[in-house]
Amino acid sequence: MVFEISSGMIRGLGTVVVFVAFVGLTLWVFNGKRNPEFAEARLLPFADEPQPDSVTPQESATRSTRP
């Protein structure tokens, strides 16, 4: 028995591989166990910003809150 691999078969297998990867990634992302890790990752863009010191009432009175 001779088995030929056609371009349609290769495309079909590629589609199956991508679909399985998509389903696996979706299950990984929406897994409830990973919520604490993602909560920490959401704050990473703000990690290098300096923390504001305690603002004295005099400083806050002189600053404008208008845009």
N, C-alpha and C positions, 0 to 999 in steps of 0.2 A: 504494500500500500504506500503510495507516494503522496506526501502532503506538501502542497504548494502554498506559500505565503504570498498573498496578493496585497496590493497597496490598500485595498478596502479593509482587509483583515488587520493590517498594521494600524490604520486609522481607528478602527473599532477598538482595538486593544488600548491604544492611546487614550481614547475617550473613557474607557473603563478605568484606567489608571488615574486619570484626572478626577473622575467622579468619586472614586474611593478616597483620594486625597482630600477632596472637598468635604466629604462627609466626615472624615476623621478630624479635620481641622475644625469643622463646625462643632462637633461633639467636644473637642478639647476646649474651645473658646467658651462655650456655654455650660461648662461643667461647674457646678456650684462650689466644688472644693477649691477652685483656683481664684475665687473672689478676693480673698485677702492679698494674693500676689498681684492681681490686677489693680486693686485699690492703691497699693504702694506704687505700682508703675505709673498710675495716673498722675502722681505728684512729682515724678522725676523732672519734668520741665522746670519746676520751681525750686529744685534742690540747690542750685547754685546762687539763688538770690539771697542777699543778706537779710537776716531777720531784723525787723524794725525794733529799735530800742523803745523803751517806754516813752510815750509822748507826753511832755509836760503840758498842762492846761494853757500856758502862755503860747506855746508853739501852735497848738491846734486852733487857738483863737485868731492867729494872724494868717492862717492858710485859708484860701478860698475853696469852697466845695463846688463852685460852678464849673461846668465843662469848658 
